[in-house]
Amino acid sequence: MYLLPLMAFFPPVHTESPPYLVLFFVYCNRADSVAWNPHKMLMAGIQCCAFLVKDKSDLLKKCYSAKASYLFQQDKFYDVSYDTGDKSIQCSRRPDAFKFWMTWKALGTLGLEERVNRALALSRYLVEEIKKREGFKLLLEPEYANICFWYIPPSLREMEEGPEFWAKLHLVAPAIKERMMKKGSLMLGYQPHRGKVNFFRQVVISPQVSREDMDFLLDEIDLLGRDM
């Protein structure tokens, strides 16, 4: 990871930017450090990560520099402060900054913003569809693009939500995932968390998906799970 080039790669906030983006930068400025992965929501090439720090006293070099003389000679003909590799534990890792720079140049600032806006709009659409459909239940109201939900098959819908209900529901998501994979229709993650039994977790980030894809996701889960 090359810190210095990436520090300039946050797109500027426009006056017409969505509230979530403005708030992000407001609170980001209060942090001492920020870890950011453009290979996620912005879909830059994997792996593309940045670790940004407010400290201007060469903190990363103080923490990570090994001063390996066979790599970072101090008697070069140019200013050796440009040898940023000694500031990271990865040293010779590929320059993540270049991958994001190429993405930014190809799409532009507004193009990246539109990519995020579209993903969040589709996330909201999926949430509303989950609320409308019988047999689907949100774990909680999502704050971003991670949507966690259960599918409750017809055989469990009239059952009281006690230990037996949750034990049976815990087996539903893995069984549906198995059917998806054998059919070749979808790849959808599931997991338990903090006492909650297995649930599906859909993260909407791709600029290529549509509302029809969100509908297909829920239709396919219902199709593969309704006989359980």
Sequence and secondary structure as in RCSB ss.txt:
>XXXX:A:sequence
MYLLPLMAFFPPVHTESPPYLVLFFVYCNRADSVAWNPHKMLMAGIQCCAFLVKDKSDLLKKCYSAKASYLFQQD
KFYDVSYDTGDKSIQCSRRPDAFKFWMTWKALGTLGLEERVNRALALSRYLVEEIKKREGFKLLLEPEYANICFW
YIPPSLREMEEGPEFWAKLHLVAPAIKERMMKKGSLMLGYQPHRGKVNFFRQVVISPQVSREDMDFLLDEIDLLG
RDM
>XXXX:A:secstr
  HHHHTT S    TTS HHHHHHHHHHTT SEEEE TTSTT  SSS  EEEES  S HHHHHH    TTTS S 
 SS GGG GGGGSSSSS   HHHHHHHHHHHHHHHHHHHHHHHHHHHHHHHHHHHHHSTTEEESS  SSSEEEEE
E  GGGTTS SSHHHHHHHTTHHHHHHHHHHHHTS   EEEEETTEEEEEEEE   TT  HHHHHHHHHHHHHHH
TT 
